[in-house]
Amino acid sequence: MNEIITSIFLVMGALFTLVAAIGVYRLPDILMKMHASTKAGTLGAGLILVALMITFDDIGVVTRALATIIFLVLTAPIAAHLIGRAAYVSGVKFWKGTIIDEMQDLYVKKANDKKRGGGL
């Protein structure tokens, strides 16, 4: 029975990882690519690690797999946020279908404050 459950988790993890890879390849914008890699990649890796925990009943393996899942869940959103902000600040062009730019006013205001000697 464990083999069937492990196989299900492995296949689901592999599918989510495949979706993340296809998203990184096919999506037009850095922010969309980042979203695909962060969400689907983290879920795919997490499901594969759950399959690992089911397969090996050793407490050391389970502890390391759980620590890795927690690390991924805690660090992936922060890393994606920082990559997105760095891409925005460095002037990476967005997809032509992007309609709303909520950050534009914030960075224009900070840039003007910096020119006047205040701000950052």
Jmol script that loads the backbone (N, CA, C; Angstrom):
load data "model"
ATOM      1  N   MET A   1       0.822  -1.205   0.000  1.00  0.00           N
ATOM      2  CA  MET A   1       0.000   0.000   0.000  1.00  0.00           C
ATOM      3  C   MET A   1       0.867   1.271   0.000  1.00  0.00           C
ATOM      4  N   ASN A   2       1.995   1.213   0.734  1.00  0.00           N
ATOM      5  CA  ASN A   2       2.904   2.364   0.761  1.00  0.00           C
ATOM      6  C   ASN A   2       3.458   2.686  -0.613  1.00  0.00           C
ATOM      7  N   GLU A   3       3.688   1.639  -1.409  1.00  0.00           N
ATOM      8  CA  GLU A   3       4.224   1.864  -2.750  1.00  0.00           C
ATOM      9  C   GLU A   3       3.251   2.644  -3.621  1.00  0.00           C
ATOM     10  N   ILE A   4       1.969   2.361  -3.478  1.00  0.00           N
ATOM     11  CA  ILE A   4       0.950   3.062  -4.272  1.00  0.00           C
ATOM     12  C   ILE A   4       0.862   4.525  -3.855  1.00  0.00           C
ATOM     13  N   ILE A   5       0.833   4.781  -2.559  1.00  0.00           N
ATOM     14  CA  ILE A   5       0.756   6.158  -2.057  1.00  0.00           C
ATOM     15  C   ILE A   5       2.025   6.921  -2.445  1.00  0.00           C
ATOM     16  N   THR A   6       3.177   6.274  -2.308  1.00  0.00           N
ATOM     17  CA  THR A   6       4.433   6.903  -2.703  1.00  0.00           C
ATOM     18  C   THR A   6       4.431   7.234  -4.188  1.00  0.00           C
ATOM     19  N   SER A   7       3.943   6.299  -4.994  1.00  0.00           N
ATOM     20  CA  SER A   7       3.881   6.536  -6.442  1.00  0.00           C
ATOM     21  C   SER A   7       2.975   7.705  -6.786  1.00  0.00           C
ATOM     22  N   ILE A   8       1.851   7.817  -6.093  1.00  0.00           N
ATOM     23  CA  ILE A   8       0.927   8.932  -6.341  1.00  0.00           C
ATOM     24  C   ILE A   8       1.601  10.258  -6.015  1.00  0.00           C
ATOM     25  N   PHE A   9       2.264  10.326  -4.864  1.00  0.00           N
ATOM     26  CA  PHE A   9       2.956  11.567  -4.494  1.00  0.00           C
ATOM     27  C   PHE A   9       4.095  11.894  -5.458  1.00  0.00           C
ATOM     28  N   LEU A  10       4.832  10.874  -5.898  1.00  0.00           N
ATOM     29  CA  LEU A  10       5.919  11.107  -6.842  1.00  0.00           C
ATOM     30  C   LEU A  10       5.409  11.617  -8.185  1.00  0.00           C
ATOM     31  N   VAL A  11       4.340  11.008  -8.677  1.00  0.00           N
ATOM     32  CA  VAL A  11       3.780  11.439  -9.960  1.00  0.00           C
ATOM     33  C   VAL A  11       3.217  12.854  -9.852  1.00  0.00           C
ATOM     34  N   MET A  12       2.502  13.138  -8.758  1.00  0.00           N
ATOM     35  CA  MET A  12       1.969  14.495  -8.578  1.00  0.00           C
ATOM     36  C   MET A  12       3.105  15.510  -8.467  1.00  0.00           C
ATOM     37  N   GLY A  13       4.148  15.176  -7.716  1.00  0.00           N
ATOM     38  CA  GLY A  13       5.293  16.074  -7.593  1.00  0.00           C
ATOM     39  C   GLY A  13       5.992  16.292  -8.914  1.00  0.00           C
ATOM     40  N   ALA A  14       6.151  15.222  -9.682  1.00  0.00           N
ATOM     41  CA  ALA A  14       6.788  15.349 -10.992  1.00  0.00           C
ATOM     42  C   ALA A  14       5.934  16.194 -11.931  1.00  0.00           C
ATOM     43  N   LEU A  15       4.613  16.042 -11.876  1.00  0.00           N
ATOM     44  CA  LEU A  15       3.737  16.848 -12.728  1.00  0.00           C
ATOM     45  C   LEU A  15       3.806  18.326 -12.367  1.00  0.00           C
ATOM     46  N   PHE A  16       3.800  18.637 -11.089  1.00  0.00           N
ATOM     47  CA  PHE A  16       3.905  20.041 -10.681  1.00  0.00           C
ATOM     48  C   PHE A  16       5.260  20.624 -11.062  1.00  0.00           C
ATOM     49  N   THR A  17       6.303  19.829 -10.941  1.00  0.00           N
ATOM     50  CA  THR A  17       7.626  20.295 -11.348  1.00  0.00           C
ATOM     51  C   THR A  17       7.684  20.501 -12.856  1.00  0.00           C
ATOM     52  N   LEU A  18       7.040  19.626 -13.612  1.00  0.00           N
ATOM     53  CA  LEU A  18       6.965  19.784 -15.063  1.00  0.00           C
ATOM     54  C   LEU A  18       6.196  21.048 -15.433  1.00  0.00           C
ATOM     55  N   VAL A  19       5.087  21.297 -14.752  1.00  0.00           N
ATOM     56  CA  VAL A  19       4.313  22.520 -15.002  1.00  0.00           C
ATOM     57  C   VAL A  19       5.164  23.757 -14.705  1.00  0.00           C
ATOM     58  N   ALA A  20       5.943  23.711 -13.640  1.00  0.00           N
ATOM     59  CA  ALA A  20       6.828  24.838 -13.318  1.00  0.00           C
ATOM     60  C   ALA A  20       7.857  25.048 -14.421  1.00  0.00           C
ATOM     61  N   ALA A  21       8.440  23.970 -14.915  1.00  0.00           N
ATOM     62  CA  ALA A  21       9.440  24.088 -15.982  1.00  0.00           C
ATOM     63  C   ALA A  21       8.821  24.625 -17.266  1.00  0.00           C
ATOM     64  N   ILE A  22       7.639  24.149 -17.607  1.00  0.00           N
ATOM     65  CA  ILE A  22       6.954  24.650 -18.806  1.00  0.00           C
ATOM     66  C   ILE A  22       6.582  26.117 -18.622  1.00  0.00           C
ATOM     67  N   GLY A  23       6.151  26.497 -17.421  1.00  0.00           N
ATOM     68  CA  GLY A  23       5.824  27.889 -17.151  1.00  0.00           C
ATOM     69  C   GLY A  23       7.021  28.806 -17.276  1.00  0.00           C
ATOM     70  N   VAL A  24       8.158  28.363 -16.785  1.00  0.00           N
ATOM     71  CA  VAL A  24       9.373  29.177 -16.898  1.00  0.00           C
ATOM     72  C   VAL A  24       9.766  29.320 -18.368  1.00  0.00           C
ATOM     73  N   TYR A  25       9.554  28.288 -19.143  1.00  0.00           N
ATOM     74  CA  TYR A  25       9.927  28.335 -20.556  1.00  0.00           C
ATOM     75  C   TYR A  25       8.934  29.149 -21.392  1.00  0.00           C
ATOM     76  N   ARG A  26       7.638  29.006 -21.120  1.00  0.00           N
ATOM     77  CA  ARG A  26       6.627  29.544 -22.016  1.00  0.00           C
ATOM     78  C   ARG A  26       6.064  30.913 -21.633  1.00  0.00           C
ATOM     79  N   LEU A  27       6.044  31.262 -20.371  1.00  0.00           N
ATOM     80  CA  LEU A  27       5.419  32.518 -19.973  1.00  0.00           C
ATOM     81  C   LEU A  27       6.259  33.705 -20.435  1.00  0.00           C
ATOM     82  N   PRO A  28       5.598  34.821 -20.787  1.00  0.00           N
ATOM     83  CA  PRO A  28       6.295  35.916 -21.447  1.00  0.00           C
ATOM     84  C   PRO A  28       7.017  36.899 -20.536  1.00  0.00           C
ATOM     85  N   ASP A  29       6.730  36.921 -19.264  1.00  0.00           N
ATOM     86  CA  ASP A  29       7.161  37.995 -18.381  1.00  0.00           C
ATOM     87  C   ASP A  29       7.986  37.426 -17.237  1.00  0.00           C
ATOM     88  N   ILE A  30       8.942  38.197 -16.741  1.00  0.00           N
ATOM     89  CA  ILE A  30       9.773  37.747 -15.624  1.00  0.00           C
ATOM     90  C   ILE A  30       8.924  37.477 -14.378  1.00  0.00           C
ATOM     91  N   LEU A  31       7.911  38.288 -14.151  1.00  0.00           N
ATOM     92  CA  LEU A  31       7.076  38.088 -12.970  1.00  0.00           C
ATOM     93  C   LEU A  31       6.225  36.829 -13.092  1.00  0.00           C
ATOM     94  N   MET A  32       5.730  36.562 -14.288  1.00  0.00           N
ATOM     95  CA  MET A  32       4.954  35.338 -14.496  1.00  0.00           C
ATOM     96  C   MET A  32       5.838  34.099 -14.395  1.00  0.00           C
ATOM     97  N   LYS A  33       7.037  34.175 -14.944  1.00  0.00           N
ATOM     98  CA  LYS A  33       7.967  33.051 -14.849  1.00  0.00           C
ATOM     99  C   LYS A  33       8.340  32.792 -13.396  1.00  0.00           C
ATOM    100  N   MET A  34       8.531  33.855 -12.651  1.00  0.00           N
ATOM    101  CA  MET A  34       8.877  33.730 -11.247  1.00  0.00           C
ATOM    102  C   MET A  34       7.731  33.088 -10.471  1.00  0.00           C
ATOM    103  N   HIS A  35       6.504  33.465 -10.795  1.00  0.00           N
ATOM    104  CA  HIS A  35       5.334  32.899 -10.137  1.00  0.00           C
ATOM    105  C   HIS A  35       5.242  31.399 -10.410  1.00  0.00           C
ATOM    106  N   ALA A  36       5.438  31.023 -11.671  1.00  0.00           N
ATOM    107  CA  ALA A  36       5.364  29.602 -12.022  1.00  0.00           C
ATOM    108  C   ALA A  36       6.433  28.793 -11.310  1.00  0.00           C
ATOM    109  N   SER A  37       7.640  29.296 -11.304  1.00  0.00           N
ATOM    110  CA  SER A  37       8.717  28.532 -10.678  1.00  0.00           C
ATOM    111  C   SER A  37       8.556  28.453  -9.163  1.00  0.00           C
ATOM    112  N   THR A  38       8.052  29.508  -8.563  1.00  0.00           N
ATOM    113  CA  THR A  38       7.920  29.515  -7.106  1.00  0.00           C
ATOM    114  C   THR A  38       6.784  28.622  -6.637  1.00  0.00           C
ATOM    115  N   LYS A  39       5.594  28.827  -7.190  1.00  0.00           N
ATOM    116  CA  LYS A  39       4.429  28.077  -6.706  1.00  0.00           C
ATOM    117  C   LYS A  39       4.500  26.605  -7.074  1.00  0.00           C
ATOM    118  N   ALA A  40       4.584  26.326  -8.360  1.00  0.00           N
ATOM    119  CA  ALA A  40       4.545  24.931  -8.798  1.00  0.00           C
ATOM    120  C   ALA A  40       5.823  24.190  -8.414  1.00  0.00           C
ATOM    121  N   GLY A  41       6.950  24.859  -8.482  1.00  0.00           N
ATOM    122  CA  GLY A  41       8.206  24.214  -8.115  1.00  0.00           C
ATOM    123  C   GLY A  41       8.269  23.821  -6.656  1.00  0.00           C
ATOM    124  N   THR A  42       7.811  24.705  -5.793  1.00  0.00           N
ATOM    125  CA  THR A  42       7.803  24.406  -4.356  1.00  0.00           C
ATOM    126  C   THR A  42       6.842  23.272  -4.036  1.00  0.00           C
ATOM    127  N   LEU A  43       5.657  23.310  -4.646  1.00  0.00           N
ATOM    128  CA  LEU A  43       4.690  22.240  -4.406  1.00  0.00           C
ATOM    129  C   LEU A  43       5.207  20.911  -4.951  1.00  0.00           C
ATOM    130  N   GLY A  44       5.808  20.938  -6.136  1.00  0.00           N
ATOM    131  CA  GLY A  44       6.353  19.707  -6.710  1.00  0.00           C
ATOM    132  C   GLY A  44       7.454  19.111  -5.851  1.00  0.00           C
ATOM    133  N   ALA A  45       8.379  19.942  -5.422  1.00  0.00           N
ATOM    134  CA  ALA A  45       9.462  19.456  -4.564  1.00  0.00           C
ATOM    135  C   ALA A  45       8.921  18.962  -3.221  1.00  0.00           C
ATOM    136  N   GLY A  46       7.925  19.667  -2.694  1.00  0.00           N
ATOM    137  CA  GLY A  46       7.322  19.239  -1.428  1.00  0.00           C
ATOM    138  C   GLY A  46       6.644  17.887  -1.535  1.00  0.00           C
ATOM    139  N   LEU A  47       5.928  17.656  -2.634  1.00  0.00           N
ATOM    140  CA  LEU A  47       5.265  16.363  -2.818  1.00  0.00           C
ATOM    141  C   LEU A  47       6.278  15.239  -2.998  1.00  0.00           C
ATOM    142  N   ILE A  48       7.353  15.509  -3.689  1.00  0.00           N
ATOM    143  CA  ILE A  48       8.397  14.490  -3.846  1.00  0.00           C
ATOM    144  C   ILE A  48       9.044  14.187  -2.487  1.00  0.00           C
ATOM    145  N   LEU A  49       9.231  15.203  -1.671  1.00  0.00           N
ATOM    146  CA  LEU A  49       9.795  14.966  -0.331  1.00  0.00           C
ATOM    147  C   LEU A  49       8.809  14.212   0.566  1.00  0.00           C
ATOM    148  N   VAL A  50       7.511  14.449   0.401  1.00  0.00           N
ATOM    149  CA  VAL A  50       6.518  13.661   1.155  1.00  0.00           C
ATOM    150  C   VAL A  50       6.598  12.197   0.739  1.00  0.00           C
ATOM    151  N   ALA A  51       6.771  11.932  -0.560  1.00  0.00           N
ATOM    152  CA  ALA A  51       6.941  10.553  -1.018  1.00  0.00           C
ATOM    153  C   ALA A  51       8.183   9.922  -0.396  1.00  0.00           C
ATOM    154  N   LEU A  52       9.227  10.721  -0.269  1.00  0.00           N
ATOM    155  CA  LEU A  52      10.449  10.238   0.380  1.00  0.00           C
ATOM    156  C   LEU A  52      10.178   9.871   1.841  1.00  0.00           C
ATOM    157  N   MET A  53       9.406  10.712   2.524  1.00  0.00           N
ATOM    158  CA  MET A  53       9.102  10.437   3.939  1.00  0.00           C
ATOM    159  C   MET A  53       8.261   9.181   4.093  1.00  0.00           C
ATOM    160  N   ILE A  54       7.360   8.931   3.138  1.00  0.00           N
ATOM    161  CA  ILE A  54       6.530   7.733   3.218  1.00  0.00           C
ATOM    162  C   ILE A  54       7.363   6.480   2.951  1.00  0.00           C
ATOM    163  N   THR A  55       8.285   6.582   2.008  1.00  0.00           N
ATOM    164  CA  THR A  55       9.094   5.418   1.626  1.00  0.00           C
ATOM    165  C   THR A  55      10.043   4.999   2.739  1.00  0.00           C
ATOM    166  N   PHE A  56      10.746   5.961   3.321  1.00  0.00           N
ATOM    167  CA  PHE A  56      11.723   5.665   4.366  1.00  0.00           C
ATOM    168  C   PHE A  56      11.130   6.033   5.719  1.00  0.00           C
ATOM    169  N   ASP A  57      11.023   5.044   6.590  1.00  0.00           N
ATOM    170  CA  ASP A  57      10.441   5.268   7.914  1.00  0.00           C
ATOM    171  C   ASP A  57      11.464   5.717   8.943  1.00  0.00           C
ATOM    172  N   ASP A  58      12.665   5.977   8.528  1.00  0.00           N
ATOM    173  CA  ASP A  58      13.722   6.395   9.437  1.00  0.00           C
ATOM    174  C   ASP A  58      13.456   7.820   9.923  1.00  0.00           C
ATOM    175  N   ILE A  59      13.583   8.052  11.213  1.00  0.00           N
ATOM    176  CA  ILE A  59      13.291   9.362  11.792  1.00  0.00           C
ATOM    177  C   ILE A  59      14.237  10.432  11.266  1.00  0.00           C
ATOM    178  N   GLY A  60      15.475  10.057  10.963  1.00  0.00           N
ATOM    179  CA  GLY A  60      16.441  11.014  10.425  1.00  0.00           C
ATOM    180  C   GLY A  60      16.028  11.505   9.039  1.00  0.00           C
ATOM    181  N   VAL A  61      15.574  10.594   8.203  1.00  0.00           N
ATOM    182  CA  VAL A  61      15.145  10.962   6.847  1.00  0.00           C
ATOM    183  C   VAL A  61      13.888  11.826   6.913  1.00  0.00           C
ATOM    184  N   VAL A  62      12.947  11.440   7.747  1.00  0.00           N
ATOM    185  CA  VAL A  62      11.696  12.205   7.882  1.00  0.00           C
ATOM    186  C   VAL A  62      11.981  13.608   8.405  1.00  0.00           C
ATOM    187  N   THR A  63      12.858  13.718   9.388  1.00  0.00           N
ATOM    188  CA  THR A  63      13.199  15.024   9.954  1.00  0.00           C
ATOM    189  C   THR A  63      13.856  15.926   8.929  1.00  0.00           C
ATOM    190  N   ARG A  64      14.798  15.379   8.181  1.00  0.00           N
ATOM    191  CA  ARG A  64      15.467  16.181   7.142  1.00  0.00           C
ATOM    192  C   ARG A  64      14.512  16.583   6.027  1.00  0.00           C
ATOM    193  N   ALA A  65      13.619  15.689   5.638  1.00  0.00           N
ATOM    194  CA  ALA A  65      12.651  16.019   4.594  1.00  0.00           C
ATOM    195  C   ALA A  65      11.682  17.099   5.080  1.00  0.00           C
ATOM    196  N   LEU A  66      11.218  16.983   6.319  1.00  0.00           N
ATOM    197  CA  LEU A  66      10.341  18.012   6.884  1.00  0.00           C
ATOM    198  C   LEU A  66      11.057  19.356   6.992  1.00  0.00           C
ATOM    199  N   ALA A  67      12.301  19.329   7.411  1.00  0.00           N
ATOM    200  CA  ALA A  67      13.067  20.577   7.501  1.00  0.00           C
ATOM    201  C   ALA A  67      13.238  21.202   6.113  1.00  0.00           C
ATOM    202  N   THR A  68      13.447  20.379   5.113  1.00  0.00           N
ATOM    203  CA  THR A  68      13.587  20.894   3.750  1.00  0.00           C
ATOM    204  C   THR A  68      12.290  21.489   3.245  1.00  0.00           C
ATOM    205  N   ILE A  69      11.167  20.837   3.523  1.00  0.00           N
ATOM    206  CA  ILE A  69       9.857  21.375   3.118  1.00  0.00           C
ATOM    207  C   ILE A  69       9.602  22.713   3.801  1.00  0.00           C
ATOM    208  N   ILE A  70       9.871  22.789   5.088  1.00  0.00           N
ATOM    209  CA  ILE A  70       9.670  24.046   5.820  1.00  0.00           C
ATOM    210  C   ILE A  70      10.582  25.135   5.264  1.00  0.00           C
ATOM    211  N   PHE A  71      11.824  24.788   4.974  1.00  0.00           N
ATOM    212  CA  PHE A  71      12.759  25.740   4.394  1.00  0.00           C
ATOM    213  C   PHE A  71      12.250  26.250   3.049  1.00  0.00           C
ATOM    214  N   LEU A  72      11.771  25.361   2.200  1.00  0.00           N
ATOM    215  CA  LEU A  72      11.238  25.770   0.893  1.00  0.00           C
ATOM    216  C   LEU A  72      10.027  26.684   1.036  1.00  0.00           C
ATOM    217  N   VAL A  73       9.126  26.325   1.914  1.00  0.00           N
ATOM    218  CA  VAL A  73       7.904  27.117   2.091  1.00  0.00           C
ATOM    219  C   VAL A  73       8.218  28.501   2.661  1.00  0.00           C
ATOM    220  N   LEU A  74       9.218  28.588   3.516  1.00  0.00           N
ATOM    221  CA  LEU A  74       9.559  29.878   4.114  1.00  0.00           C
ATOM    222  C   LEU A  74      10.406  30.757   3.201  1.00  0.00           C
ATOM    223  N   THR A  75      11.290  30.166   2.415  1.00  0.00           N
ATOM    224  CA  THR A  75      12.219  30.978   1.644  1.00  0.00           C
ATOM    225  C   THR A  75      11.781  31.264   0.214  1.00  0.00           C
ATOM    226  N   ALA A  76      10.992  30.408  -0.390  1.00  0.00           N
ATOM    227  CA  ALA A  76      10.596  30.615  -1.794  1.00  0.00           C
ATOM    228  C   ALA A  76       9.808  31.908  -2.002  1.00  0.00           C
ATOM    229  N   PRO A  77       8.811  32.235  -1.179  1.00  0.00           N
ATOM    230  CA  PRO A  77       8.102  33.504  -1.396  1.00  0.00           C
ATOM    231  C   PRO A  77       8.989  34.729  -1.197  1.00  0.00           C
ATOM    232  N   ILE A  78       9.888  34.668  -0.235  1.00  0.00           N
ATOM    233  CA  ILE A  78      10.778  35.803   0.017  1.00  0.00           C
ATOM    234  C   ILE A  78      11.741  35.984  -1.152  1.00  0.00           C
ATOM    235  N   ALA A  79      12.306  34.887  -1.625  1.00  0.00           N
ATOM    236  CA  ALA A  79      13.217  34.968  -2.767  1.00  0.00           C
ATOM    237  C   ALA A  79      12.492  35.478  -4.005  1.00  0.00           C
ATOM    238  N   ALA A  80      11.271  35.010  -4.237  1.00  0.00           N
ATOM    239  CA  ALA A  80      10.506  35.468  -5.405  1.00  0.00           C
ATOM    240  C   ALA A  80      10.194  36.960  -5.297  1.00  0.00           C
ATOM    241  N   HIS A  81       9.861  37.408  -4.106  1.00  0.00           N
ATOM    242  CA  HIS A  81       9.576  38.829  -3.912  1.00  0.00           C
ATOM    243  C   HIS A  81      10.811  39.676  -4.206  1.00  0.00           C
ATOM    244  N   LEU A  82      11.947  39.253  -3.697  1.00  0.00           N
ATOM    245  CA  LEU A  82      13.174  40.017  -3.919  1.00  0.00           C
ATOM    246  C   LEU A  82      13.611  39.996  -5.385  1.00  0.00           C
ATOM    247  N   ILE A  83      13.448  38.867  -6.048  1.00  0.00           N
ATOM    248  CA  ILE A  83      13.777  38.800  -7.475  1.00  0.00           C
ATOM    249  C   ILE A  83      12.842  39.694  -8.275  1.00  0.00           C
ATOM    250  N   GLY A  84      11.557  39.677  -7.940  1.00  0.00           N
ATOM    251  CA  GLY A  84      10.608  40.542  -8.630  1.00  0.00           C
ATOM    252  C   GLY A  84      10.895  42.015  -8.409  1.00  0.00           C
ATOM    253  N   ARG A  85      11.220  42.371  -7.211  1.00  0.00           N
ATOM    254  CA  ARG A  85      11.538  43.775  -6.927  1.00  0.00           C
ATOM    255  C   ARG A  85      12.824  44.204  -7.625  1.00  0.00           C
ATOM    256  N   ALA A  86      13.820  43.348  -7.619  1.00  0.00           N
ATOM    257  CA  ALA A  86      15.068  43.664  -8.312  1.00  0.00           C
ATOM    258  C   ALA A  86      14.843  43.804  -9.811  1.00  0.00           C
ATOM    259  N   ALA A  87      14.002  42.942 -10.368  1.00  0.00           N
ATOM    260  CA  ALA A  87      13.694  43.047 -11.800  1.00  0.00           C
ATOM    261  C   ALA A  87      12.962  44.347 -12.092  1.00  0.00           C
ATOM    262  N   TYR A  88      12.035  44.727 -11.219  1.00  0.00           N
ATOM    263  CA  TYR A  88      11.277  45.961 -11.434  1.00  0.00           C
ATOM    264  C   TYR A  88      12.194  47.180 -11.347  1.00  0.00           C
ATOM    265  N   VAL A  89      13.013  47.229 -10.316  1.00  0.00           N
ATOM    266  CA  VAL A  89      13.887  48.379 -10.102  1.00  0.00           C
ATOM    267  C   VAL A  89      14.933  48.494 -11.209  1.00  0.00           C
ATOM    268  N   SER A  90      15.408  47.363 -11.701  1.00  0.00           N
ATOM    269  CA  SER A  90      16.427  47.411 -12.754  1.00  0.00           C
ATOM    270  C   SER A  90      15.847  47.729 -14.123  1.00  0.00           C
ATOM    271  N   GLY A  91      14.529  47.786 -14.223  1.00  0.00           N
ATOM    272  CA  GLY A  91      13.900  48.220 -15.466  1.00  0.00           C
ATOM    273  C   GLY A  91      13.602  47.125 -16.460  1.00  0.00           C
ATOM    274  N   VAL A  92      13.421  45.911 -16.008  1.00  0.00           N
ATOM    275  CA  VAL A  92      13.065  44.826 -16.917  1.00  0.00           C
ATOM    276  C   VAL A  92      11.693  45.132 -17.519  1.00  0.00           C
ATOM    277  N   LYS A  93      11.584  44.975 -18.823  1.00  0.00           N
ATOM    278  CA  LYS A  93      10.331  45.276 -19.519  1.00  0.00           C
ATOM    279  C   LYS A  93       9.290  44.207 -19.215  1.00  0.00           C
ATOM    280  N   PHE A  94       8.074  44.666 -18.959  1.00  0.00           N
ATOM    281  CA  PHE A  94       6.973  43.754 -18.704  1.00  0.00           C
ATOM    282  C   PHE A  94       6.332  43.310 -20.005  1.00  0.00           C
ATOM    283  N   TRP A  95       5.493  42.308 -19.903  1.00  0.00           N
ATOM    284  CA  TRP A  95       4.725  41.806 -21.016  1.00  0.00           C
ATOM    285  C   TRP A  95       3.781  42.905 -21.477  1.00  0.00           C
ATOM    286  N   LYS A  96       3.523  42.983 -22.776  1.00  0.00           N
ATOM    287  CA  LYS A  96       2.677  44.044 -23.311  1.00  0.00           C
ATOM    288  C   LYS A  96       1.243  43.951 -22.806  1.00  0.00           C
ATOM    289  N   GLY A  97       0.821  42.805 -22.319  1.00  0.00           N
ATOM    290  CA  GLY A  97      -0.527  42.642 -21.779  1.00  0.00           C
ATOM    291  C   GLY A  97      -0.665  43.070 -20.321  1.00  0.00           C
ATOM    292  N   THR A  98       0.414  43.504 -19.705  1.00  0.00           N
ATOM    293  CA  THR A  98       0.346  43.977 -18.326  1.00  0.00           C
ATOM    294  C   THR A  98      -0.408  45.298 -18.295  1.00  0.00           C
ATOM    295  N   ILE A  99      -1.470  45.347 -17.518  1.00  0.00           N
ATOM    296  CA  ILE A  99      -2.356  46.514 -17.517  1.00  0.00           C
ATOM    297  C   ILE A  99      -2.054  47.453 -16.357  1.00  0.00           C
ATOM    298  N   ILE A 100      -1.841  46.914 -15.183  1.00  0.00           N
ATOM    299  CA  ILE A 100      -1.705  47.723 -13.975  1.00  0.00           C
ATOM    300  C   ILE A 100      -0.262  47.674 -13.476  1.00  0.00           C
ATOM    301  N   ASP A 101       0.273  48.839 -13.152  1.00  0.00           N
ATOM    302  CA  ASP A 101       1.604  48.946 -12.553  1.00  0.00           C
ATOM    303  C   ASP A 101       1.452  49.718 -11.250  1.00  0.00           C
ATOM    304  N   GLU A 102       1.179  48.999 -10.180  1.00  0.00           N
ATOM    305  CA  GLU A 102       0.920  49.638  -8.893  1.00  0.00           C
ATOM    306  C   GLU A 102       2.180  50.173  -8.234  1.00  0.00           C
ATOM    307  N   MET A 103       3.328  49.756  -8.683  1.00  0.00           N
ATOM    308  CA  MET A 103       4.587  50.185  -8.072  1.00  0.00           C
ATOM    309  C   MET A 103       5.132  51.466  -8.693  1.00  0.00           C
ATOM    310  N   GLN A 104       4.613  51.869  -9.833  1.00  0.00           N
ATOM    311  CA  GLN A 104       5.171  53.010 -10.557  1.00  0.00           C
ATOM    312  C   GLN A 104       5.170  54.282  -9.715  1.00  0.00           C
ATOM    313  N   ASP A 105       4.068  54.605  -9.094  1.00  0.00           N
ATOM    314  CA  ASP A 105       3.991  55.827  -8.286  1.00  0.00           C
ATOM    315  C   ASP A 105       4.945  55.781  -7.099  1.00  0.00           C
ATOM    316  N   LEU A 106       5.095  54.635  -6.491  1.00  0.00           N
ATOM    317  CA  LEU A 106       5.973  54.496  -5.330  1.00  0.00           C
ATOM    318  C   LEU A 106       7.425  54.758  -5.710  1.00  0.00           C
ATOM    319  N   TYR A 107       7.886  54.166  -6.795  1.00  0.00           N
ATOM    320  CA  TYR A 107       9.286  54.339  -7.171  1.00  0.00           C
ATOM    321  C   TYR A 107       9.556  55.695  -7.795  1.00  0.00           C
ATOM    322  N   VAL A 108       8.585  56.286  -8.476  1.00  0.00           N
ATOM    323  CA  VAL A 108       8.767  57.636  -9.012  1.00  0.00           C
ATOM    324  C   VAL A 108       8.890  58.616  -7.854  1.00  0.00           C
ATOM    325  N   LYS A 109       8.063  58.463  -6.823  1.00  0.00           N
ATOM    326  CA  LYS A 109       8.105  59.339  -5.655  1.00  0.00           C
ATOM    327  C   LYS A 109       9.445  59.205  -4.931  1.00  0.00           C
ATOM    328  N   LYS A 110       9.931  57.978  -4.730  1.00  0.00           N
ATOM    329  CA  LYS A 110      11.203  57.772  -4.032  1.00  0.00           C
ATOM    330  C   LYS A 110      12.369  58.320  -4.843  1.00  0.00           C
ATOM    331  N   ALA A 111      12.309  58.175  -6.163  1.00  0.00           N
ATOM    332  CA  ALA A 111      13.376  58.706  -7.007  1.00  0.00           C
ATOM    333  C   ALA A 111      13.402  60.240  -6.944  1.00  0.00           C
ATOM    334  N   ASN A 112      12.238  60.862  -6.917  1.00  0.00           N
ATOM    335  CA  ASN A 112      12.173  62.332  -6.814  1.00  0.00           C
ATOM    336  C   ASN A 112      12.665  62.806  -5.459  1.00  0.00           C
ATOM    337  N   ASP A 113      12.322  62.089  -4.389  1.00  0.00           N
ATOM    338  CA  ASP A 113      12.807  62.440  -3.053  1.00  0.00           C
ATOM    339  C   ASP A 113      14.325  62.331  -2.971  1.00  0.00           C
ATOM    340  N   LYS A 114      14.873  61.324  -3.628  1.00  0.00           N
ATOM    341  CA  LYS A 114      16.317  61.130  -3.592  1.00  0.00           C
ATOM    342  C   LYS A 114      17.034  62.258  -4.330  1.00  0.00           C
ATOM    343  N   LYS A 115      16.444  62.721  -5.414  1.00  0.00           N
ATOM    344  CA  LYS A 115      17.040  63.827  -6.166  1.00  0.00           C
ATOM    345  C   LYS A 115      17.057  65.119  -5.341  1.00  0.00           C
ATOM    346  N   ARG A 116      16.043  65.281  -4.486  1.00  0.00           N
ATOM    347  CA  ARG A 116      15.962  66.487  -3.662  1.00  0.00           C
ATOM    348  C   ARG A 116      16.763  66.386  -2.389  1.00  0.00           C
ATOM    349  N   GLY A 117      17.370  65.213  -2.136  1.00  0.00           N
ATOM    350  CA  GLY A 117      18.227  65.078  -0.958  1.00  0.00           C
ATOM    351  C   GLY A 117      17.565  64.359   0.194  1.00  0.00           C
ATOM    352  N   GLY A 118      16.361  63.911   0.054  1.00  0.00           N
ATOM    353  CA  GLY A 118      15.677  63.200   1.134  1.00  0.00           C
ATOM    354  C   GLY A 118      15.442  61.755   0.729  1.00  0.00           C
ATOM    355  N   GLY A 119      14.535  61.091   1.414  1.00  0.00           N
ATOM    356  CA  GLY A 119      14.088  59.771   1.023  1.00  0.00           C
ATOM    357  C   GLY A 119      14.979  58.655   1.520  1.00  0.00           C
ATOM    358  N   LEU A 120      15.357  57.798   0.611  1.00  0.00           N
ATOM    359  CA  LEU A 120      16.065  56.573   0.941  1.00  0.00           C
ATOM    360  C   LEU A 120      17.345  56.866   1.657  1.00  0.00           C
TER     361      LEU A 120
END
end "model"
wireframe off; spacefill off
backbone 0.3
color backbone group
